[in-house]
Amino acid sequence: MSELLTDVASVLGRIPSGLFILTAKNADGDETGLLASWVQQAGFDPPMVTVAVNQSRYLNDWLAESPRVAISVVGESQKQYLGHFGRGFEPGESAFEGLDIARTSYGLSVLADCLGWLAGDVTGSLDAGDHRVYAVRVTESSGGPRLADEKPWVHLRKNGLGY
């Protein structure tokens, strides 16, 4: 690895990111969830966030046909979600089996014990190399039971060129 690329990897890895569970449904009503770490507020009026999804995920096809998502904010004590959602799910495989969930007005699952959740409509997207970045207009939200008492899970990567 070149010295420049080594420096880039080191510095990118120090950009803090959170851990979130991104939920979506396809046009047939099948649902999935995945671990997302690239979520960021992008606007105030209207409230907007961005979320990046790896180009290899089938969720990208789902969002093209049914552009609504929910994002559960994971607390620093909720490491069990890393193992549960980190491996990913095949289409048709239940992502929320055995978990306590709530539902958005669109019927998307959110974690009942998360810090809180946001849900909304995808208003646009752009290719960003190996990821696709989605702009989401937040249309509903709810604080969870841990919102006032727990910090969100924030992590740093040692190498900013991979997970």
N, CA, C and O atoms as a DFTB+ gen file, in Angstrom:
652 C
 N C O
     1  1       0.850      -1.164       0.000
     2  2       0.000       0.000       0.000
     3  2       0.900       1.233       0.000
     4  3       1.865       1.301       0.762
     5  1       0.588       2.197      -0.845
     6  2       1.400       3.406      -0.924
     7  2       1.273       4.217       0.360
     8  3       0.323       4.047       1.124
     9  1       2.239       5.096       0.587
    10  2       2.208       5.932       1.791
    11  2       0.956       6.810       1.812
    12  3       0.338       6.986       2.862
    13  1       0.582       7.359       0.655
    14  2      -0.620       8.184       0.583
    15  2      -1.851       7.377       0.961
    16  3      -2.668       7.829       1.763
    17  1      -1.989       6.180       0.389
    18  2      -3.144       5.347       0.681
    19  2      -3.158       4.930       2.148
    20  3      -4.228       4.852       2.751
    21  1      -2.004       4.664       2.726
    22  2      -1.919       4.333       4.151
    23  2      -2.418       5.505       4.987
    24  3      -3.176       5.312       5.937
    25  1      -1.994       6.724       4.636
    26  2      -2.458       7.915       5.348
    27  2      -3.967       8.101       5.187
    28  3      -4.667       8.395       6.156
    29  1      -4.462       7.932       3.972
    30  2      -5.896       8.069       3.721
    31  2      -6.666       7.065       4.573
    32  3      -7.642       7.433       5.226
    33  1      -6.240       5.807       4.575
    34  2      -6.925       4.767       5.347
    35  2      -6.941       5.101       6.833
    36  3      -7.962       4.927       7.498
    37  1      -5.828       5.575       7.351
    38  2      -5.736       5.914       8.772
    39  2      -6.656       7.068       9.140
    40  3      -7.358       7.014      10.150
    41  1      -6.648       8.104       8.323
    42  2      -7.462       9.287       8.629
    43  2      -8.953       8.987       8.438
    44  3      -9.765       9.362       9.283
    45  1      -9.323       8.319       7.346
    46  2     -10.727       7.963       7.143
    47  2     -11.263       7.124       8.291
    48  3     -12.406       7.296       8.713
    49  1     -10.443       6.226       8.789
    50  2     -10.864       5.362       9.888
    51  2     -11.144       6.105      11.177
    52  3     -11.829       5.580      12.055
    53  1     -10.634       7.303      11.306
    54  2     -10.841       8.102      12.514
    55  2     -12.080       8.975      12.437
    56  3     -12.396       9.679      13.396
    57  1     -12.781       8.944      11.327
    58  2     -14.055       9.660      11.238
    59  2     -15.086       8.824      11.992
    60  3     -15.375       7.699      11.586
    61  1     -15.643       9.349      13.075
    62  2     -16.573       8.547      13.873
    63  2     -17.865       8.264      13.114
    64  3     -18.344       9.089      12.335
    65  1     -18.406       7.096      13.358
    66  2     -19.700       6.733      12.795
    67  2     -20.485       5.971      13.841
    68  3     -19.916       5.377      14.756
    69  1     -21.761       5.994      13.698
    70  2     -22.622       5.282      14.630
    71  2     -22.958       3.902      14.108
    72  3     -22.478       3.475      13.058
    73  1     -23.791       3.220      14.863
    74  2     -24.328       1.943      14.400
    75  2     -25.842       2.032      14.454
    76  3     -26.433       2.460      15.446
    77  1     -26.446       1.615      13.357
    78  2     -27.875       1.756      13.158
    79  2     -28.406       0.481      12.515
    80  3     -27.649      -0.274      11.905
    81  1     -29.693       0.246      12.651
    82  2     -30.341      -0.839      11.937
    83  2     -31.274      -0.197      10.910
    84  3     -32.217       0.511      11.262
    85  1     -30.992      -0.459       9.639
    86  2     -31.775       0.059       8.530
    87  2     -32.791      -1.000       8.132
    88  3     -32.440      -2.164       7.942
    89  1     -34.051      -0.594       8.008
    90  2     -35.132      -1.514       7.681
    91  2     -35.848      -1.053       6.427
    92  3     -36.053       0.145       6.227
    93  1     -36.227      -1.995       5.586
    94  2     -36.997      -1.675       4.382
    95  2     -37.836      -2.876       3.986
    96  3     -37.591      -3.999       4.427
    97  1     -38.837      -2.618       3.141
    98  2     -39.687      -3.662       2.575
    99  2     -39.614      -3.568       1.060
   100  3     -39.355      -2.503       0.500
   101  1     -39.848      -4.709       0.402
   102  2     -39.969      -4.663      -1.054
   103  2     -41.438      -4.488      -1.427
   104  3     -42.295      -4.412      -0.547
   105  1     -41.731      -4.425      -2.703
   106  2     -43.100      -4.196      -3.173
   107  2     -44.047      -5.320      -2.785
   108  3     -45.257      -5.107      -2.718
   109  1     -43.514      -6.529      -2.525
   110  2     -44.345      -7.657      -2.120
   111  2     -44.571      -7.705      -0.613
   112  3     -45.299      -8.571      -0.127
   113  1     -43.954      -6.780       0.138
   114  2     -44.124      -6.751       1.589
   115  2     -43.078      -7.527       2.359
   116  3     -43.132      -7.575       3.588
   117  1     -42.117      -8.143       1.664
   118  2     -41.020      -8.817       2.359
   119  2     -40.168      -7.761       3.042
   120  3     -39.983      -6.669       2.504
   121  1     -39.652      -8.075       4.215
   122  2     -38.918      -7.095       5.014
   123  2     -37.528      -7.603       5.343
   124  3     -37.310      -8.807       5.474
   125  1     -36.598      -6.683       5.476
   126  2     -35.260      -7.047       5.925
   127  2     -34.689      -5.903       6.765
   128  3     -35.220      -4.792       6.789
   129  1     -33.608      -6.211       7.438
   130  2     -32.880      -5.207       8.199
   131  2     -31.396      -5.459       8.037
   132  3     -30.966      -6.598       7.856
   133  1     -30.623      -4.402       8.101
   134  2     -29.181      -4.563       8.005
   135  2     -28.482      -3.552       8.896
   136  3     -29.023      -2.496       9.223
   137  1     -27.276      -3.905       9.275
   138  2     -26.432      -3.024      10.063
   139  2     -25.904      -1.924       9.164
   140  3     -25.331      -2.205       8.112
   141  1     -26.089      -0.679       9.563
   142  2     -25.602       0.461       8.789
   143  2     -24.756       1.333       9.707
   144  3     -25.129       1.586      10.852
   145  1     -23.634       1.784       9.206
   146  2     -22.809       2.677      10.019
   147  2     -22.660       4.051       9.383
   148  3     -22.171       4.976      10.032
   149  1     -23.066       4.203       8.142
   150  2     -22.914       5.489       7.462
   151  2     -24.268       6.172       7.354
   152  3     -24.894       6.189       6.294
   153  1     -24.707       6.733       8.475
   154  2     -25.945       7.503       8.552
   155  2     -25.571       8.879       9.076
   156  3     -24.817       8.994      10.041
   157  1     -26.091       9.916       8.447
   158  2     -25.734      11.273       8.860
   159  2     -26.896      12.220       8.605
   160  3     -27.569      12.111       7.580
   161  1     -27.138      13.141       9.517
   162  2     -28.127      14.176       9.263
   163  2     -27.647      15.011       8.084
   164  3     -26.469      15.354       7.990
   165  1     -28.578      15.334       7.184
   166  2     -28.202      16.062       5.981
   167  2     -28.988      17.354       5.790
   168  3     -28.617      18.162       4.938
   169  1     -30.057      17.581       6.549
   170  2     -30.848      18.789       6.376
   171  2     -31.745      19.032       7.572
   172  3     -32.080      18.113       8.320
   173  1     -32.135      20.313       7.741
   174  2     -32.996      20.714       8.849
   175  2     -34.449      20.888       8.440
   176  3     -35.353      20.464       9.160
   177  1     -34.683      21.514       7.281
   178  2     -36.040      21.854       6.885
   179  2     -36.235      21.531       5.404
   180  3     -35.895      22.358       4.558
   181  1     -36.763      20.374       5.070
   182  2     -37.294      19.373       5.988
   183  2     -36.168      18.544       6.611
   184  3     -35.049      18.542       6.098
   185  1     -36.451      17.841       7.707
   186  2     -35.421      16.978       8.292
   187  2     -35.014      15.884       7.303
   188  3     -35.859      15.163       6.773
   189  1     -33.714      15.776       7.067
   190  2     -33.189      14.799       6.109
   191  2     -31.999      14.080       6.714
   192  3     -31.245      14.652       7.502
   193  1     -31.837      12.813       6.337
   194  2     -30.639      12.053       6.664
   195  2     -30.143      11.392       5.383
   196  3     -30.882      11.253       4.409
   197  1     -28.885      10.993       5.406
   198  2     -28.348      10.160       4.340
   199  2     -27.941       8.834       4.954
   200  3     -27.583       8.757       6.129
   201  1     -28.001       7.805       4.148
   202  2     -27.556       6.478       4.570
   203  2     -26.893       5.809       3.375
   204  3     -27.393       5.884       2.253
   205  1     -25.763       5.153       3.624
   206  2     -25.038       4.467       2.558
   207  2     -25.252       2.960       2.672
   208  3     -25.197       2.392       3.763
   209  1     -25.497       2.323       1.528
   210  2     -25.721       0.885       1.454
   211  2     -24.740       0.317       0.440
   212  3     -24.619       0.843      -0.667
   213  1     -24.046      -0.742       0.802
   214  2     -23.104      -1.389      -0.098
   215  2     -23.820      -1.774      -1.387
   216  3     -24.942      -2.280      -1.349
   217  1     -23.177      -1.537      -2.525
   218  2     -23.774      -1.818      -3.840
   219  2     -24.141      -3.295      -4.014
   220  3     -25.012      -3.622      -4.821
   221  1     -23.490      -4.185      -3.268
   222  2     -23.758      -5.613      -3.428
   223  2     -25.031      -6.069      -2.703
   224  3     -25.447      -7.215      -2.876
   225  1     -25.646      -5.221      -1.914
   226  2     -26.838      -5.599      -1.145
   227  2     -28.090      -5.569      -2.013
   228  3     -28.302      -4.628      -2.778
   229  1     -28.925      -6.614      -1.887
   230  2     -30.183      -6.658      -2.630
   231  2     -31.134      -5.552      -2.188
   232  3     -32.085      -5.237      -2.904
   233  1     -30.896      -4.962      -1.026
   234  2     -31.735      -3.873      -0.543
   235  2     -31.787      -2.716      -1.541
   236  3     -32.795      -2.012      -1.607
   237  1     -30.744      -2.510      -2.304
   238  2     -30.746      -1.451      -3.317
   239  2     -31.865      -1.655      -4.337
   240  3     -32.518      -0.691      -4.737
   241  1     -32.091      -2.887      -4.757
   242  2     -33.194      -3.181      -5.687
   243  2     -34.536      -2.896      -5.026
   244  3     -35.442      -2.352      -5.658
   245  1     -34.663      -3.265      -3.753
   246  2     -35.909      -3.032      -3.032
   247  2     -36.217      -1.546      -2.939
   248  3     -37.362      -1.132      -3.121
   249  1     -35.191      -0.741      -2.654
   250  2     -35.414       0.698      -2.497
   251  2     -35.778       1.366      -3.811
   252  3     -36.430       2.410      -3.811
   253  1     -35.373       0.787      -4.922
   254  2     -35.760       1.325      -6.221
   255  2     -37.258       1.165      -6.458
   256  3     -37.870       1.998      -7.127
   257  1     -37.855       0.103      -5.917
   258  2     -39.280      -0.154      -6.136
   259  2     -40.163       0.279      -4.972
   260  3     -41.356       0.515      -5.165
   261  1     -39.612       0.387      -3.784
   262  2     -40.386       0.741      -2.591
   263  2     -39.516       1.636      -1.704
   264  3     -38.920       1.159      -0.738
   265  1     -39.441       2.917      -2.024
   266  2     -38.439       3.798      -1.407
   267  2     -38.813       4.384      -0.039
   268  3     -38.941       5.599       0.114
   269  1     -38.982       3.516       0.931
   270  2     -39.205       3.945       2.313
   271  2     -38.277       3.143       3.212
   272  3     -38.036       1.960       2.974
   273  1     -37.755       3.801       4.253
   274  2     -36.855       3.141       5.192
   275  2     -37.153       3.586       6.612
   276  3     -37.787       4.614       6.849
   277  1     -36.679       2.783       7.543
   278  2     -36.659       3.145       8.962
   279  2     -35.245       2.910       9.465
   280  3     -34.549       2.006       9.003
   281  1     -34.834       3.728      10.411
   282  2     -33.483       3.642      10.974
   283  2     -33.596       3.628      12.484
   284  3     -34.036       4.607      13.087
   285  1     -33.199       2.513      13.103
   286  2     -33.153       2.413      14.566
   287  2     -31.768       2.834      15.038
   288  3     -30.761       2.356      14.516
   289  1     -31.713       3.726      16.020
   290  2     -30.449       4.197      16.581
   291  2     -30.070       3.259      17.727
   292  3     -30.820       3.115      18.693
   293  1     -28.899       2.621      17.614
   294  2     -28.453       1.610      18.571
   295  2     -27.633       2.269      19.682
   296  3     -26.789       3.125      19.416
   297  1     -27.890       1.862      20.926
   298  2     -27.157       2.373      22.074
   299  2     -25.858       1.622      22.307
   300  3     -25.670       0.511      21.812
   301  1     -24.961       2.243      23.070
   302  2     -23.632       1.665      23.279
   303  2     -23.652       0.341      24.043
   304  3     -22.666      -0.395      23.996
   305  1     -24.732       0.012      24.740
   306  2     -24.808      -1.272      25.449
   307  2     -25.475      -2.368      24.622
   308  3     -25.630      -3.489      25.106
   309  1     -25.867      -2.074      23.409
   310  2     -26.653      -3.015      22.614
   311  2     -25.818      -3.771      21.590
   312  3     -26.175      -3.847      20.414
   313  1     -24.712      -4.323      22.047
   314  2     -23.780      -5.029      21.160
   315  2     -24.385      -6.281      20.528
   316  3     -23.874      -6.768      19.519
   317  1     -25.452      -6.801      21.099
   318  2     -26.084      -7.992      20.530
   319  2     -26.581      -7.750      19.112
   320  3     -26.691      -8.694      18.330
   321  1     -26.881      -6.513      18.772
   322  2     -27.371      -6.230      17.420
   323  2     -26.272      -6.299      16.379
   324  3     -26.547      -6.540      15.203
   325  1     -25.046      -6.095      16.787
   326  2     -23.927      -6.227      15.851
   327  2     -23.866      -7.659      15.335
   328  3     -23.760      -7.875      14.128
   329  1     -23.932      -8.630      16.226
   330  2     -23.908     -10.031      15.815
   331  2     -25.147     -10.431      15.039
   332  3     -25.059     -11.157      14.049
   333  1     -26.300      -9.960      15.487
   334  2     -27.552     -10.362      14.852
   335  2     -27.665      -9.830      13.423
   336  3     -28.028     -10.574      12.512
   337  1     -27.356      -8.549      13.225
   338  2     -27.546      -7.928      11.914
   339  2     -26.274      -7.868      11.072
   340  3     -26.348      -7.654       9.862
   341  1     -25.122      -8.052      11.687
   342  2     -23.860      -7.882      10.979
   343  2     -23.623      -8.871       9.855
   344  3     -22.977      -8.528       8.865
   345  1     -24.120     -10.071       9.980
   346  2     -23.888     -11.086       8.945
   347  2     -24.778     -10.907       7.726
   348  3     -24.477     -11.433       6.655
   349  1     -25.874     -10.166       7.882
   350  2     -26.798      -9.962       6.774
   351  2     -27.808     -11.094       6.668
   352  3     -27.666     -12.129       7.320
   353  1     -28.814     -10.896       5.855
   354  2     -29.893     -11.867       5.683
   355  2     -30.151     -12.078       4.204
   356  3     -30.037     -11.153       3.400
   357  1     -30.493     -13.286       3.863
   358  2     -30.886     -13.602       2.499
   359  2     -32.321     -13.129       2.276
   360  3     -33.081     -13.017       3.238
   361  1     -32.708     -12.848       1.030
   362  2     -34.108     -12.503       0.773
   363  2     -35.030     -13.607       1.293
   364  3     -34.782     -14.790       1.060
   365  1     -36.077     -13.221       1.987
   366  2     -37.017     -14.180       2.553
   367  2     -36.658     -14.644       3.949
   368  3     -37.504     -15.209       4.643
   369  1     -35.423     -14.422       4.380
   370  2     -35.003     -14.805       5.727
   371  2     -35.456     -13.726       6.707
   372  3     -35.305     -12.535       6.438
   373  1     -36.015     -14.146       7.848
   374  2     -36.520     -13.193       8.834
   375  2     -35.373     -12.478       9.542
   376  3     -34.523     -13.115      10.165
   377  1     -35.357     -11.148       9.441
   378  2     -34.320     -10.360      10.099
   379  2     -34.677     -10.011      11.536
   380  3     -33.800      -9.631      12.312
   381  1     -35.947     -10.134      11.903
   382  2     -36.386      -9.672      13.214
   383  2     -36.905     -10.784      14.119
   384  3     -37.487     -10.511      15.169
   385  1     -36.699     -12.023      13.719
   386  2     -37.161     -13.150      14.528
   387  2     -36.508     -13.121      15.908
   388  3     -35.289     -13.006      16.028
   389  1     -37.337     -13.226      16.943
   390  2     -36.841     -13.254      18.313
   391  2     -36.545     -11.884      18.917
   392  3     -36.118     -11.798      20.068
   393  1     -36.766     -10.819      18.158
   394  2     -36.496      -9.466      18.650
   395  2     -37.802      -8.756      18.990
   396  3     -38.832      -9.001      18.361
   397  1     -37.755      -7.879      19.983
   398  2     -38.895      -7.055      20.344
   399  2     -38.919      -5.864      19.395
   400  3     -37.995      -5.051      19.381
   401  1     -39.982      -5.768      18.604
   402  2     -40.052      -4.705      17.599
   403  2     -41.294      -3.840      17.804
   404  3     -42.261      -4.247      18.447
   405  1     -41.237      -2.661      17.248
   406  2     -42.385      -1.775      17.085
   407  2     -42.515      -1.550      15.581
   408  3     -41.679      -2.016      14.806
   409  1     -43.546      -0.848      15.175
   410  2     -43.757      -0.608      13.748
   411  2     -44.003       0.873      13.478
   412  3     -44.639       1.573      14.267
   413  1     -43.481       1.328      12.340
   414  2     -43.757       2.685      11.879
   415  2     -45.158       2.706      11.268
   416  3     -45.791       1.659      11.126
   417  1     -45.635       3.880      10.913
   418  2     -46.952       3.964      10.272
   419  2     -46.957       3.265       8.915
   420  3     -48.019       2.874       8.431
   421  1     -45.781       3.101       8.290
   422  2     -45.659       2.375       7.032
   423  2     -45.574       0.863       7.248
   424  3     -45.572       0.094       6.287
   425  1     -45.505       0.444       8.506
   426  2     -45.404      -0.973       8.808
   427  2     -43.995      -1.511       8.849
   428  3     -43.805      -2.726       8.908
   429  1     -42.986      -0.634       8.818
   430  2     -41.597      -1.088       8.910
   431  2     -41.233      -1.395      10.353
   432  3     -41.642      -0.675      11.264
   433  1     -40.475      -2.451      10.565
   434  2     -40.024      -2.821      11.905
   435  2     -38.933      -1.868      12.381
   436  3     -38.075      -1.442      11.608
   437  1     -38.986      -1.547      13.664
   438  2     -37.921      -0.827      14.347
   439  2     -37.697      -1.533      15.676
   440  3     -38.600      -2.190      16.192
   441  1     -36.509      -1.401      16.225
   442  2     -36.198      -2.054      17.490
   443  2     -36.920      -1.335      18.623
   444  3     -36.769      -0.125      18.793
   445  1     -37.711      -2.086      19.401
   446  2     -38.507      -1.480      20.473
   447  2     -37.635      -0.891      21.575
   448  3     -38.044       0.064      22.235
   449  1     -36.445      -1.438      21.784
   450  2     -35.596      -0.949      22.878
   451  2     -34.435      -0.082      22.399
   452  3     -33.477       0.132      23.142
   453  1     -34.509       0.417      21.174
   454  2     -33.430       1.280      20.658
   455  2     -33.521       2.660      21.307
   456  3     -34.478       2.956      22.023
   457  1     -32.524       3.495      21.054
   458  2     -32.546       4.858      21.575
   459  2     -33.691       5.656      20.963
   460  3     -34.268       6.530      21.609
   461  1     -34.003       5.354      19.746
   462  2     -35.071       6.016      19.018
   463  2     -34.980       5.622      17.562
   464  3     -34.031       4.960      17.143
   465  1     -35.962       6.026      16.801
   466  2     -35.944       5.684      15.389
   467  2     -36.475       6.839      14.536
   468  3     -37.216       7.709      14.993
   469  1     -36.057       6.793      13.284
   470  2     -36.495       7.728      12.253
   471  2     -37.029       6.908      11.089
   472  3     -36.538       5.811      10.825
   473  1     -38.014       7.424      10.404
   474  2     -38.513       6.748       9.204
   475  2     -38.879       7.797       8.175
   476  3     -39.230       8.926       8.518
   477  1     -38.796       7.415       6.914
   478  2     -39.145       8.376       5.885
   479  2     -39.016       7.844       4.482
   480  3     -38.852       6.647       4.248
   481  1     -39.097       8.774       3.561
   482  2     -39.115       8.477       2.132
   483  2     -37.771       8.787       1.505
   484  3     -37.177       9.833       1.766
   485  1     -37.296       7.869       0.673
   486  2     -36.088       8.113      -0.105
   487  2     -36.438       9.124      -1.190
   488  3     -37.361       8.912      -1.976
   489  1     -35.689      10.226      -1.224
   490  2     -35.966      11.282      -2.204
   491  2     -34.945      11.335      -3.324
   492  3     -35.139      12.042      -4.313
   493  1     -33.854      10.587      -3.173
   494  2     -32.826      10.563      -4.209
   495  2     -31.679       9.679      -3.769
   496  3     -31.605       9.252      -2.617
   497  1     -30.786       9.412      -4.709
   498  2     -29.622       8.595      -4.382
   499  2     -28.510       8.905      -5.371
   500  3     -28.736       9.481      -6.435
   501  1     -27.308       8.506      -4.989
   502  2     -26.176       8.655      -5.892
   503  2     -25.174       7.541      -5.638
   504  3     -25.019       7.054      -4.518
   505  1     -24.504       7.157      -6.705
   506  2     -23.450       6.162      -6.591
   507  2     -22.249       6.792      -5.924
   508  3     -21.853       7.911      -6.247
   509  1     -21.674       6.055      -4.985
   510  2     -20.472       6.516      -4.286
   511  2     -19.500       5.343      -4.233
   512  3     -19.243       4.780      -3.169
   513  1     -18.968       4.985      -5.391
   514  2     -18.033       3.863      -5.453
   515  2     -18.729       2.553      -5.137
   516  3     -19.670       2.162      -5.828
   517  1     -18.270       1.873      -4.091
   518  2     -18.842       0.576      -3.744
   519  2     -20.111       0.682      -2.906
   520  3     -20.657      -0.338      -2.486
   521  1     -20.591       1.909      -2.657
   522  2     -21.822       2.131      -1.916
   523  2     -22.769       3.021      -2.722
   524  3     -22.357       3.712      -3.654
   525  1     -24.028       2.988      -2.343
   526  2     -25.042       3.893      -2.878
   527  2     -25.533       4.719      -1.695
   528  3     -25.894       4.165      -0.657
   529  1     -25.549       6.041      -1.848
   530  2     -25.976       6.943      -0.784
   531  2     -27.406       7.390      -1.069
   532  3     -27.715       7.879      -2.156
   533  1     -28.267       7.213      -0.078
   534  2     -29.680       7.581      -0.195
   535  2     -29.971       8.805       0.661
   536  3     -29.518       8.899       1.802
   537  1     -30.734       9.746       0.098
   538  2     -31.260      10.876       0.857
   539  2     -32.662      10.487       1.322
   540  3     -33.484      10.032       0.526
   541  1     -32.924      10.669       2.602
   542  2     -34.200      10.257       3.193
   543  2     -34.846      11.464       3.874
   544  3     -34.253      12.073       4.764
   545  1     -36.060      11.800       3.452
   546  2     -36.838      12.860       4.118
   547  2     -37.565      12.210       5.284
   548  3     -38.408      11.334       5.091
   549  1     -37.236      12.642       6.496
   550  2     -37.811      12.058       7.702
   551  2     -39.261      12.517       7.837
   552  3     -39.543      13.715       7.854
   553  1     -40.177      11.550       7.934
   554  2     -41.604      11.855       8.051
   555  2     -42.182      11.449       9.391
   556  3     -43.280      11.877       9.747
   557  1     -41.460      10.631      10.138
   558  2     -41.912      10.254      11.484
   559  2     -40.726       9.775      12.302
   560  3     -39.683       9.394      11.771
   561  1     -40.923       9.807      13.613
   562  2     -39.835       9.453      14.522
   563  2     -40.411       9.176      15.898
   564  3     -41.511       9.621      16.225
   565  1     -39.666       8.444      16.691
   566  2     -40.060       8.223      18.081
   567  2     -38.820       7.958      18.918
   568  3     -37.921       7.225      18.506
   569  1     -38.784       8.560      20.085
   570  2     -37.732       8.254      21.046
   571  2     -38.029       6.928      21.704
   572  3     -39.191       6.573      21.905
   573  1     -36.984       6.193      22.042
   574  2     -37.140       4.919      22.715
   575  2     -36.867       5.049      24.205
   576  3     -36.556       6.136      24.692
   577  1     -36.983       3.950      24.925
   578  2     -36.828       3.982      26.380
   579  2     -35.417       4.331      26.844
   580  3     -35.234       4.696      28.005
   581  1     -34.431       4.231      25.984
   582  2     -33.040       4.497      26.361
   583  2     -32.553       5.888      25.941
   584  3     -31.414       6.252      26.233
   585  1     -33.389       6.662      25.267
   586  2     -32.960       7.915      24.650
   587  2     -32.306       8.882      25.632
   588  3     -31.265       9.460      25.321
   589  1     -32.890       9.065      26.796
   590  2     -32.380      10.053      27.751
   591  2     -31.203       9.548      28.571
   592  3     -30.451      10.347      29.130
   593  1     -31.032       8.224      28.650
   594  2     -30.072       7.662      29.597
   595  2     -28.855       6.982      28.988
   596  3     -27.917       6.649      29.711
   597  1     -28.847       6.769      27.691
   598  2     -27.744       6.023      27.083
   599  2     -27.190       6.759      25.878
   600  3     -27.927       7.391      25.122
   601  1     -25.891       6.666      25.715
   602  2     -25.235       7.267      24.556
   603  2     -25.403       6.353      23.347
   604  3     -25.501       5.135      23.495
   605  1     -25.436       6.938      22.153
   606  2     -25.468       6.106      20.947
   607  2     -24.134       5.391      20.773
   608  3     -23.092       5.853      21.238
   609  1     -24.195       4.260      20.097
   610  2     -22.982       3.494      19.835
   611  2     -22.209       4.201      18.725
   612  3     -22.676       4.305      17.591
   613  1     -21.030       4.677      19.070
   614  2     -20.152       5.350      18.120
   615  2     -18.868       4.547      18.040
   616  3     -18.334       4.118      19.062
   617  1     -18.377       4.345      16.846
   618  2     -17.133       3.588      16.715
   619  2     -16.187       4.238      15.717
   620  3     -16.585       5.031      14.864
   621  1     -14.943       3.875      15.855
   622  2     -13.873       4.289      14.947
   623  2     -13.284       3.034      14.328
   624  3     -13.179       1.996      14.982
   625  1     -12.907       3.135      13.081
   626  2     -12.282       2.003      12.405
   627  2     -10.773       2.230      12.382
   628  3     -10.313       3.369      12.317
   629  1     -10.024       1.165      12.435
   630  2      -8.557       1.267      12.334
   631  2      -8.146       1.577      10.914
   632  3      -7.136       2.240      10.680
   633  1      -8.934       1.094       9.961
   634  2      -8.631       1.279       8.550
   635  2      -9.896       1.799       7.868
   636  3     -10.927       1.126       7.860
   637  1      -9.811       2.985       7.304
   638  2     -10.960       3.588       6.653
   639  2     -11.250       3.064       5.267
   640  3     -12.057       3.654       4.548
   641  1     -10.616       1.973       4.867
   642  2     -10.875       1.412       3.536
   643  2     -11.647       0.109       3.604
   644  3     -11.718      -0.621       2.615
   645  1     -12.225      -0.190       4.752
   646  2     -13.044      -1.394       4.910
   647  2     -13.785      -1.336       6.226
   648  3     -13.540      -0.464       7.060
   649  1     -14.690      -2.274       6.399
   650  2     -15.509      -2.299       7.624
   651  2     -14.699      -2.702       8.819
   652  3     -15.229      -2.775       9.927
